[in-house]
Amino acid sequence: MGKQAESLGSGKVRLTYHNVPSSRQQASQIMVCTIDRPERRNAVDGETAAALYEAFVRFGNDPSLSVAILTGAGGNFCAGADLKAIFDGFTANQASSSTSAGSTRPSGSNLLDTDMDAPGPMGVTRLVMNKPVIAAISGYAVAGGIELAAWCDLRVACAETAKLGVLCRLRGVPLIDGGTVRLPALVGLSRASDLILTGRLVDAKEAQSMGLINYSVHGGPDKVLQRAIEAATLLTQHPRTCMLNDRASMLSATLGLEQGDSNTVKTLSDPREPDFRLKGAMRQAMQEEFRLGLDSLAQLQTQGAVGDFVNKVHKSRL
């Protein structure tokens, strides 16, 4: 009997599970994680961030789950962080926070936590997962939403509706969840510069041409999710250790992760807990991105632009 559907974060994150029989190994499951805030185009607030963090730590620790899919409800992937919550958190933010150095700790109270071992504004982007995650993208994947998509291993997008971009550029809001680190690794510095500096949107066709998405699918969100499940199912059919080790090697080579950051999947007989914390050059790069991002947000505050920004966001082209 597989896992049953459940909700986290007061229903802001939904988890469902799909059984995948395999001839090579014991039957496993695919976890589908859905951000369920359609009224906010799935913008992530503190409670949602904490729920996403919890969902993917559980995924990484559960040997019965082979692949995860991240998607959004209501026809959009994710419009980024909840901007009002961001600025409310920034007002109360401390320059540093004390945590135990040996563990990742969930905390949803402050979207601008400077501790790289705590959930970031988007919840999961400071986690180094030990198993593949696939993004199923319909509608907007912008600002922090494109950072979530870049965090995933593979991306499936709706040919008709997907729009990806760094729209926060238009209002002077920075990328603080790995976008400046992962986007250049995905598409190269030149294309990443185009996206990050201009803030323009790209559709699925252009996103695929630049390597930002892997598969473009016609037919709407249901077809996109179906294609993502098909891709996830294919991954479960391969010998697991070899695939995960090659994945870890790729991440180490492209993102500067220290050995052991992208740890192999825990087996039922292995008592060790995987370590999902950022380390090495990747951690340093994201710390610097976050530091510069806080400076940018502080500049918005000193210019008196925060209230104006929060009010206008509801009328923006999102």
C-alpha positions as a printed NumPy array, in Angstrom:
array([[  0.   ,   0.   ,   0.   ],
       [  1.517,   3.329,  -1.061],
       [  1.497,   6.641,   0.719],
       [ -1.741,   8.592,   0.834],
       [ -2.295,  12.151,  -0.372],
       [ -1.761,  14.827,   2.252],
       [ -1.556,  18.581,   2.741],
       [  1.059,  20.705,   4.5  ],
       [  1.184,  24.338,   5.539],
       [ -2.555,  24.81 ,   6.11 ],
       [ -3.245,  23.336,   2.686],
       [ -0.81 ,  25.582,   0.81 ],
       [  1.208,  22.561,  -0.33 ],
       [ -0.381,  19.291,  -1.489],
       [  1.417,  15.969,  -1.804],
       [  0.202,  13.081,  -3.937],
       [  1.948,   9.827,  -4.769],
       [  2.046,   7.648,  -7.874],
       [  3.01 ,   3.98 ,  -7.745],
       [  5.707,   2.885, -10.18 ],
       [  6.333,  -0.856, -10.583],
       [  9.867,  -1.705, -11.616],
       [ 11.452,  -4.925, -12.768],
       [ 14.881,  -3.794, -11.542],
       [ 14.035,  -2.928,  -7.947],
       [ 11.227,  -2.969,  -5.444],
       [  8.185,  -0.934,  -6.366],
       [  8.655,   2.764,  -5.673],
       [  6.61 ,   5.928,  -5.769],
       [  6.793,   9.337,  -7.402],
       [  5.944,  12.29 ,  -5.173],
       [  4.002,  15.147,  -6.77 ],
       [  4.304,  18.351,  -4.749],
       [  1.809,  21.067,  -5.706],
       [  1.99 ,  24.659,  -4.495],
       [ -1.682,  25.429,  -3.885],
       [ -2.122,  29.191,  -3.652],
       [ -3.808,  29.885,  -6.994],
       [ -5.285,  33.151,  -5.749],
       [ -1.677,  34.424,  -5.404],
       [ -0.447,  32.638,  -8.533],
       [  1.296,  30.282,  -6.11 ],
       [  3.518,  32.969,  -4.628],
       [  5.396,  31.546,  -1.655],
       [  4.916,  32.989,   1.828],
       [  6.633,  31.825,   5.018],
       [  4.186,  29.018,   5.726],
       [  4.411,  27.746,   2.154],
       [  8.215,  27.909,   2.238],
       [  8.317,  25.857,   5.444],
       [  5.883,  23.307,   3.977],
       [  7.938,  22.932,   0.792],
       [ 11.071,  22.487,   2.878],
       [  9.408,  19.806,   4.986],
       [  8.042,  17.998,   1.931],
       [ 11.404,  17.719,   0.194],
       [ 13.4  ,  16.791,   3.295],
       [ 10.907,  13.974,   3.786],
       [ 11.266,  13.028,   0.113],
       [ 15.046,  12.904,   0.394],
       [ 14.924,  10.742,   3.509],
       [ 12.341,   8.251,   2.215],
       [ 13.88 ,   5.369,   0.198],
       [ 10.458,   4.398,  -1.168],
       [ 10.276,   7.688,  -3.099],
       [ 12.439,   7.743,  -6.219],
       [ 11.613,  10.985,  -8.038],
       [  9.669,  14.131,  -7.152],
       [  7.658,  16.492,  -9.339],
       [  7.143,  20.124,  -8.349],
       [  4.201,  21.995,  -9.86 ],
       [  1.601,  24.661,  -9.129],
       [ -2.186,  24.736,  -8.936],
       [ -4.59 ,  26.813, -11.009],
       [ -2.619,  27.101, -14.238],
       [  0.542,  28.766, -12.91 ],
       [  3.795,  27.297, -11.646],
       [  4.92 ,  30.017,  -9.231],
       [  4.992,  33.823,  -9.317],
       [  7.883,  33.988,  -6.852],
       [  7.955,  34.902,  -3.207],
       [  4.951,  36.619,  -1.655],
       [  6.18 ,  40.184,  -1.88 ],
       [  4.276,  41.598,   1.069],
       [  5.586,  38.777,   3.258],
       [  9.116,  39.424,   1.959],
       [  9.071,  43.045,   3.015],
       [  7.308,  42.371,   6.308],
       [ 10.065,  39.857,   7.038],
       [ 12.772,  42.26 ,   5.913],
       [ 11.63 ,  44.889,   8.386],
       [ 12.084,  42.428,  11.252],
       [ 15.159,  40.669,   9.876],
       [ 18.342,  40.397,  11.934],
       [ 21.737,  40.531,  10.255],
       [ 22.57 ,  37.059,  11.49 ],
       [ 20.862,  34.084,  13.072],
       [ 22.318,  31.381,  15.307],
       [ 21.713,  27.725,  14.483],
       [ 23.243,  24.362,  15.18 ],
       [ 26.038,  23.852,  12.668],
       [ 25.292,  20.186,  12.285],
       [ 21.716,  20.136,  11.093],
       [ 19.216,  21.735,   8.791],
       [ 16.429,  23.302,  10.79 ],
       [ 13.009,  24.182,   9.424],
       [ 11.886,  27.742,  10.039],
       [  9.037,  29.476,   8.289],
       [  8.842,  32.618,  10.405],
       [ 11.26 ,  34.79 ,   8.431],
       [ 11.457,  34.786,   4.647],
       [ 14.798,  36.578,   4.816],
       [ 16.723,  34.238,   7.095],
       [ 20.439,  34.688,   6.466],
       [ 21.226,  31.174,   7.729],
       [ 22.04 ,  29.022,   4.694],
       [ 20.933,  25.927,   6.645],
       [ 17.418,  27.331,   7.098],
       [ 14.707,  27.453,   4.428],
       [ 15.188,  30.284,   1.971],
       [ 12.379,  32.538,   0.752],
       [ 11.281,  29.861,  -1.743],
       [ 11.643,  27.085,   0.825],
       [ 13.774,  24.47 ,  -0.917],
       [ 16.454,  26.214,  -2.938],
       [ 19.09 ,  25.863,  -0.196],
       [ 18.592,  22.105,  -0.163],
       [ 20.912,  19.876,  -2.174],
       [ 18.661,  16.955,  -3.037],
       [ 19.92 ,  13.395,  -3.319],
       [ 17.302,  12.361,  -5.905],
       [ 15.916,  13.932,  -9.085],
       [ 13.208,  16.59 ,  -9.055],
       [ 11.217,  17.541, -12.164],
       [  9.4  ,  20.866, -12.587],
       [  6.006,  20.758, -14.347],
       [  5.483,  24.337, -15.522],
       [  2.292,  25.951, -16.757],
       [  1.687,  29.677, -16.803],
       [  4.099,  31.926, -14.951],
       [  7.436,  30.749, -13.544],
       [  8.889,  34.131, -12.695],
       [ 11.161,  35.765, -10.13 ],
       [ 11.523,  33.199,  -7.327],
       [  9.457,  30.843,  -9.478],
       [ 12.208,  30.633, -12.085],
       [ 14.654,  30.026,  -9.231],
       [ 12.51 ,  27.075,  -8.135],
       [ 12.472,  25.764, -11.708],
       [ 16.25 ,  26.128, -11.972],
       [ 16.656,  24.181,  -8.718],
       [ 14.995,  21.156, -10.337],
       [ 16.877,  18.625, -12.465],
       [ 14.482,  18.647, -15.428],
       [ 11.766,  21.037, -16.581],
       [  8.589,  20.265, -18.542],
       [  6.631,  23.303, -19.744],
       [  3.302,  24.053, -21.385],
       [  3.823,  25.156, -24.989],
       [  0.803,  27.452, -24.91 ],
       [  1.007,  29.182, -21.529],
       [  4.46 ,  28.893, -19.954],
       [  6.207,  32.209, -19.342],
       [  9.585,  32.237, -17.625],
       [ 11.601,  35.239, -16.566],
       [ 13.112,  37.461, -13.911],
       [ 10.183,  39.887, -13.688],
       [ 11.357,  41.11 , -10.29 ],
       [ 14.039,  42.993, -12.245],
       [ 11.402,  45.51 , -13.344],
       [ 10.802,  46.604,  -9.734],
       [ 14.336,  46.399,  -8.409],
       [ 13.735,  43.239,  -6.375],
       [ 16.776,  40.919,  -6.399],
       [ 17.243,  37.221,  -6.976],
       [ 18.129,  35.757,  -3.566],
       [ 17.332,  32.044,  -3.974],
       [ 20.084,  30.817,  -6.259],
       [ 18.955,  32.37 ,  -9.529],
       [ 22.256,  34.13 , -10.201],
       [ 24.091,  30.874,  -9.47 ],
       [ 21.949,  28.21 , -11.144],
       [ 20.707,  30.035, -14.247],
       [ 24.233,  30.593, -15.665],
       [ 24.992,  26.927, -14.966],
       [ 21.861,  25.897, -16.881],
       [ 21.959,  28.136, -19.941],
       [ 25.396,  29.773, -19.927],
       [ 26.454,  33.242, -18.838],
       [ 25.336,  35.055, -21.989],
       [ 21.772,  33.724, -21.992],
       [ 21.499,  34.05 , -18.224],
       [ 22.614,  37.674, -18.519],
       [ 19.854,  38.265, -21.065],
       [ 17.238,  36.886, -18.679],
       [ 18.558,  38.379, -15.443],
       [ 19.55 ,  41.843, -16.655],
       [ 16.568,  42.571, -18.909],
       [ 13.794,  40.904, -16.913],
       [ 12.052,  39.903, -20.131],
       [  9.738,  36.897, -20.385],
       [ 10.41 ,  33.917, -22.632],
       [  7.847,  31.387, -23.815],
       [  8.322,  27.625, -23.874],
       [  9.731,  27.603, -27.409],
       [ 12.468,  30.107, -26.646],
       [ 13.109,  28.604, -23.22 ],
       [ 13.681,  25.212, -24.839],
       [ 15.976,  26.692, -27.481],
       [ 18.233,  28.152, -24.783],
       [ 18.209,  24.991, -22.651],
       [ 16.09 ,  26.441, -19.866],
       [ 13.432,  23.745, -20.267],
       [ 13.81 ,  20.172, -21.473],
       [ 10.361,  19.334, -22.844],
       [  7.593,  21.477, -24.328],
       [  4.113,  19.95 , -24.182],
       [  0.859,  21.02 , -25.851],
       [ -2.483,  20.703, -24.117],
       [ -2.479,  22.467, -20.773],
       [ -1.473,  21.706, -17.169],
       [ -2.817,  18.137, -17.092],
       [ -0.754,  17.174, -20.139],
       [  2.315,  18.843, -18.66 ],
       [  1.959,  16.9  , -15.425],
       [  1.359,  13.692, -17.375],
       [  4.58 ,  14.244, -19.342],
       [  6.477,  14.952, -16.119],
       [  5.167,  11.709, -14.606],
       [  6.27 ,   9.843, -17.743],
       [  9.76 ,  11.323, -17.425],
       [  9.872,  10.465, -13.724],
       [  8.717,   6.923, -14.447],
       [ 11.526,   6.507, -16.971],
       [ 14.07 ,   7.543, -14.341],
       [ 12.772,   4.91 , -11.936],
       [ 13.476,   2.179, -14.501],
       [ 17.228,   2.779, -14.529],
       [ 19.698,   1.154, -12.101],
       [ 19.471,   3.632,  -9.249],
       [ 22.98 ,   3.844,  -7.83 ],
       [ 24.626,   4.475, -11.198],
       [ 22.122,   7.181, -12.168],
       [ 22.372,   8.967,  -8.822],
       [ 26.165,   8.859,  -8.8  ],
       [ 26.33 ,  10.339, -12.312],
       [ 23.857,  13.012, -11.223],
       [ 26.031,  13.834,  -8.201],
       [ 29.094,  14.081, -10.427],
       [ 27.327,  16.513, -12.781],
       [ 26.228,  18.742,  -9.922],
       [ 29.708,  18.72 ,  -8.435],
       [ 31.282,  19.693, -11.757],
       [ 28.834,  22.461, -12.669],
       [ 27.907,  23.98 ,  -9.31 ],
       [ 31.108,  23.518,  -7.315],
       [ 29.561,  21.285,  -4.686],
       [ 31.912,  19.513,  -2.324],
       [ 32.029,  15.742,  -2.459],
       [ 29.099,  14.331,  -0.541],
       [ 26.783,  17.306,  -1.089],
       [ 24.684,  15.366,  -3.595],
       [ 24.627,  12.191,  -1.566],
       [ 23.289,   8.946,  -2.903],
       [ 19.881,   7.694,  -1.899],
       [ 19.561,   6.187,   1.57 ],
       [ 18.609,   2.512,   1.575],
       [ 16.466,   0.758,   4.139],
       [ 19.577,  -0.868,   5.597],
       [ 21.562,   2.395,   5.788],
       [ 21.155,   4.126,   9.176],
       [ 22.802,   7.37 ,   8.057],
       [ 20.689,  10.427,   7.381],
       [ 21.445,  12.249,   4.118],
       [ 22.92 ,  15.721,   4.519],
       [ 21.074,  18.239,   2.334],
       [ 23.053,  21.326,   3.371],
       [ 24.86 ,  23.533,   0.884],
       [ 28.636,  23.313,   1.073],
       [ 31.688,  24.422,  -0.84 ],
       [ 31.662,  26.998,  -3.626],
       [ 27.895,  26.706,  -4.081],
       [ 27.26 ,  27.745,  -0.484],
       [ 29.672,  30.666,  -0.788],
       [ 28.066,  31.839,  -4.031],
       [ 24.561,  31.724,  -2.584],
       [ 25.693,  33.516,   0.578],
       [ 27.131,  36.309,  -1.562],
       [ 23.981,  36.45 ,  -3.709],
       [ 21.876,  36.736,  -0.56 ],
       [ 24.119,  39.411,   0.976],
       [ 23.913,  41.544,  -2.154],
       [ 20.181,  40.911,  -2.351],
       [ 19.663,  42.229,   1.171],
       [ 21.6  ,  45.344,   0.187],
       [ 19.225,  45.801,  -2.757],
       [ 16.171,  45.431,  -0.531],
       [ 17.641,  47.898,   1.948],
       [ 18.067,  50.377,  -0.889],
       [ 14.4  ,  49.988,  -1.776],
       [ 13.523,  50.799,   1.822],
       [ 15.717,  53.882,   2.056],
       [ 14.167,  55.182,  -1.147],
       [ 10.7  ,  54.763,   0.332],
       [  9.755,  52.382,  -2.459],
       [  8.613,  49.375,  -0.439],
       [  5.025,  50.403,   0.231],
       [  4.587,  51.597,  -3.332],
       [  5.968,  48.33 ,  -4.646],
       [  3.705,  46.158,  -2.509],
       [  0.64 ,  48.153,  -3.54 ],
       [  1.47 ,  48.037,  -7.228],
       [  2.268,  44.333,  -7.339],
       [ -1.44 ,  43.486,  -7.339],
       [ -1.864,  45.517, -10.521],
       [  1.279,  44.314, -12.263],
       [  1.258,  42.206, -15.4  ],
       [  1.442,  39.091, -13.27 ]])
